[in-house]
Amino acid sequence: MLGPVQVLIVGVPDGGRPEDVTAPLAGLPSDGPVRCLDVFEVTIAADGTLATSEPAPASLPLFAELVDDGTEVTAADGMWHVGQVVPPGSRAVVALLEHRWALGLRDALLAVGAALRHETWLDDDDRVTLEGLLDR
């Protein structure tokens, strides 16, 4: 069973090389506390169509329902789409990171009957606010 999986979507600057982003993510050790399950480049066309790097990533069906030859994807109604966070006409890297360190914690919580009600990650602004609160 997988541990908690974080989805990172990192914008690639105009003229930037996606490999500069994918390399350190893909280079995480497979036996480390955090490992990269999948990492790939996406380009969002002006019409919202998503094109991925080749070969098509294994995790692509998580982000879109229709996969045509593994290269172009469109979202079905009610489905989250990478194009909602990556502006049309731009590129990004999508990475799925498993937090293996949390496996024991999750198992311990489940063993006492706990149920996860919500999960989120703090953004940059919230982390800065939290740092200020903890420094008091």
Steps between C-alpha positions, in 0.01 A plus 500: 500500500626847414563767757352849461562631148564868434435648155735782404439709190799720431494764226784497248607856414494613137824381344560268796587134471249257656790259556641744755183441707442130432858387568518579874150359555567179308833475681344454844613162638239227456565376854496846663234652728360688197512339157387616159232269360456685172625822343418642160479818296169642382417773252160665510385626160289814462185282477582320828621183335777338698798339327744291702859396461568165338455229601160570654527507881342215696308743724339696216149349549490666846493840333271447203245247386562479126846390396558491124819309419642625832577847369192718519248517777179687573313508829155355545234694692576505870858381456803697607725596209862617503387780265314656793830593666732531199417800281425437131808532282742396775693198624532334837639191667269271696653283772338246729701462820427221745569589863609158623598634842127537576406134445541404866312808616208427266489136611503601868213743447296245307564238771320716757207563266598850387371621162657764280241777449707745299853543374670804353844655471592853608600739223793743525297779660352267761843357583638853556202578726553177691870574548404836651248337733749237618773758564289669768 
